[in-house]
Amino acid sequence: MQRQALLERVVDGRELVRTASRSPEVRRVRVDEKAAAILRVPLFYGLSRKELALIDRHADQVSVGPSRVLARQDRYGWEFLVVVRGRVRVECSGRTIGYLGSGEFLGESACLGGRPHAATYVTETPVELLAFPMRSLWHLLDRIPELARRMLVSLSERRD
């Protein structure tokens, strides 16, 4: 039930259509595709099979069409999103300040810091995401110290 609630909030920070029949732009992906997607993300390279299995249990893979808002600036977020495939535009105060592509992630500061998103994230192309609710992200960081270290390094590089 928690995963369904997550899937309903990913797009526009409020709701995500539950099935492809209601929207061709958003669909859930089969489990075997999710495992393959996890293996393509550099953030997860070199982790043990046990750690990857834990990530798999906590991740939902979501496909989102172009021109969809994933998170809005100054709004609180409850999900950590990893871009598996596609391109996401990053906007701050209405100006494009960058792009995210495969292997990059968003929402970690909002989840971990309990503060609003610093930017708006809009899909430029069809995008595949791995979505983790805040509670799952904290669980993974507790259980996989290497993942926590990698995220800290990435965050510090973004700030410099």
N, C-alpha and C positions, 0 to 999 in steps of 0.2 A: 504494500500500500504506500509506503514512503517513497519508493521509486516512482510510482505513478504520480504522486503529488509533485515530485521533482520535474517529471516530464511535462506536467501541466503548467509549470512556471518558467521553463527555460526561455521561451521566446517572449519578447517584450516584457520580461520580468513578471508576467502574470499568468499567461496560459499558453499551452501548447496543445494543438489538436491531438486527440488520443490515437486516432487511426488514420491511415492514408486515405480511407474512403471519405473522410471529412475534409481533407486538405491534401492535394498532391504535393505540396511543398514541404511537408513535415511528415516523417515516418519513423517508426522504430525499426531497428536493424536486427537481423538474426544473430543469435549468440555466437556462432562460429565466426561471423564477420567481426564481432566485437573483439574476440580474442586476437584475431589477426591485426586489428586496428591498434590494440595495446602494444603489440610487438613492433609497430612502426613508429612509435613515439620515442624520441631520443631521451626524454625525461625518465623513461623506464628501462633504457638499455642497461644490460649487465645485471639486472636484479635477478634474484633466484627464482626458481619455478614456484616456490611457496609464496614469495612476495608477489609475483605476477598473478598467481591464483587469487590472492587476497584483493589485489587491484581489480581483477575481473569481477569478483563478487560485489564490489562496491560501485562499479561504473555502469552507467547506462550509455549506450551509444545512440545518438540522435542525429538524423539528417535534417538539415534546414535549407530551405530555398534561398535564393538571392534577395537582397534588400529587406532582410528581417533584422530587427533590433534584438540583440542578445542580452544587452544590459544597458541601462541608461545612466548617464552621469548624474551624480547627486542622489541616486536612489540606492537603497540598501540591496545587497545581493546575498543569496544563501547558497549559491552553487559555485563550484570550481569547474571551469570548462577548459578542456584541452582540445585544440584544433588538430584533427587527424588529417583532414584533407580540405582544401579550399582556401579562401582568402577572406579575412575580416578587416574592415576599415576601422581605425581607431580615431575618434573625434573628441576634441576637447573644446567646449564653448562654441560648438558649431563648425570648428575648423578641423580638417583632417591633419592629424599629427603623425600618422604611421599606419602600418599594416601588420597583421599577424598572419602567419602561414602555418603549414604543417609542423607539428611539434611544439608550437608556442601555446601559451595558456593565458587565461584571464580569470578574474574573480577571486584570486588568492588573497589579495589585500582586503577585499570586502569580507570574505569569509573569516580570515584569521584575525583581522583587526577590528571587526565589528563596525566598520564605517562605510559610508556610501562609496559607490564606484567613482573613481577619479576621471573616468572617460565614458563615452558611449561607444558601443561596439556594434557594428552593422555588417552583416554578411554581404560581400561583394559578389560572390559566386555561390553555387550550391556548396554547402559545408557539412562535413561530418565532424561531430564533436563527441568527446567522452565527457559525461557530466557526472559530477560527484556532489551530493548534498554536503553541506557544511559539516554535519556530524560524521559522515564517512571520511571526509578529508582529515579531520582531527584524528580519527581512528587510524587511518593509514599512516599519518605522520608519527603517531605513537609507536606503531608496530614496525615501521620501516625507516630507521634513522637516516639511511642514505638518501631516501626521497626528500626528507626534510632538509638535509644539507644541500642537495641540488636545487631545491626551490629557493633557499636562502641565497645561494650564489647567484641565481638568475635574478632575484629581486634586487640584489645589490648592484648588479650590472645595469639594470634598468634605471636605477637612481643616479648612477655616475654619469 
